[in-house]
Amino acid sequence: MKIKDCNKKVKNMFPEYRDRIQQLREDNPHFAQMFEQHCELDQSISQLELDPLNHLHEDIEALKRKKLKLKDEMYRLLKDDAPQSSNSH
């Protein structure tokens, strides 16, 4: 999977944080590493799902759980890093 495709997928997961994703990738090494790991897992899962003869369902599920954990952590960092709105309810 191309990095551009991965960027698009992650940005579509968190459309309200598109600008922050790019900024955090540049400014926060931990976030950048999680972003890359998420992309690598996404690519691995896609490849395994395309070849049903050479994978175990448990392997794919374990990778999906790991990917979801990264997604949750990225969201937490995005949310914690976002400026607080003065008109929040």
C-alpha positions in Angstrom: 0.0 0.0 0.0 1.3 3.4 -0.9 1.8 5.9 1.9 -0.5 8.3 0.1 -3.3 5.7 0.2 -2.6 5.1 3.9 -2.7 8.8 4.6 -6.1 9.1 3.0 -7.5 6.1 5.0 -6.3 7.5 8.3 -7.5 11.0 7.5 -10.9 9.6 6.5 -11.1 7.9 9.9 -10.7 11.2 11.6 -11.9 13.9 9.2 -12.2 16.5 11.9 -8.5 16.1 12.6 -7.0 16.1 9.1 -4.8 19.1 9.8 -3.7 17.9 13.2 -2.7 14.5 11.8 -0.2 16.0 9.5 1.1 18.4 12.2 1.4 15.6 14.8 3.2 13.4 12.3 5.8 16.1 11.9 6.0 17.2 15.6 5.4 14.1 17.6 7.7 11.0 16.9 5.4 8.7 19.0 2.4 9.7 16.9 4.4 9.3 13.6 5.5 5.8 14.7 1.9 4.8 15.5 0.7 6.2 12.2 3.3 4.1 10.3 2.6 1.0 12.3 -1.1 1.4 11.6 -0.4 1.7 7.9 1.8 -1.4 7.9 -0.8 -3.4 9.8 -3.5 -2.3 7.3 -1.3 -3.4 4.4 -0.5 -6.8 6.1 -4.2 -7.4 6.8 -5.2 -6.6 3.2 -2.5 -9.0 1.9 -3.6 -11.8 4.2 -7.2 -11.4 3.3 -6.4 -11.6 -0.4 -4.8 -15.0 0.0 -7.3 -17.2 1.9 -5.2 -20.4 1.5 -2.1 -19.1 3.3 -3.5 -17.4 6.4 -5.1 -18.2 9.6 -8.3 -16.4 10.7 -6.7 -15.9 14.2 -3.7 -14.2 12.7 -5.9 -11.7 10.9 -8.0 -11.1 14.0 -4.9 -10.5 16.1 -3.6 -8.0 13.6 -7.0 -6.2 13.5 -7.0 -5.9 17.3 -3.5 -4.5 17.2 -4.5 -2.0 14.5 -7.6 -1.0 16.5 -5.5 -0.4 19.6 -3.2 1.9 17.5 -6.3 3.7 16.1 -7.7 4.3 19.6 -4.3 5.6 20.8 -4.0 7.9 17.8 -7.5 9.2 18.4 -6.7 9.9 22.1 -3.6 11.9 21.1 -5.5 13.8 18.5 -8.3 14.6 21.0 -5.9 15.6 23.8 -3.9 17.7 21.4 -6.8 19.6 19.8 -7.4 23.1 20.9 -10.4 23.4 23.2 -13.4 25.2 21.6 -14.6 28.3 23.5 -18.2 27.5 22.5 -18.3 23.8 23.7 -21.6 22.6 25.2 
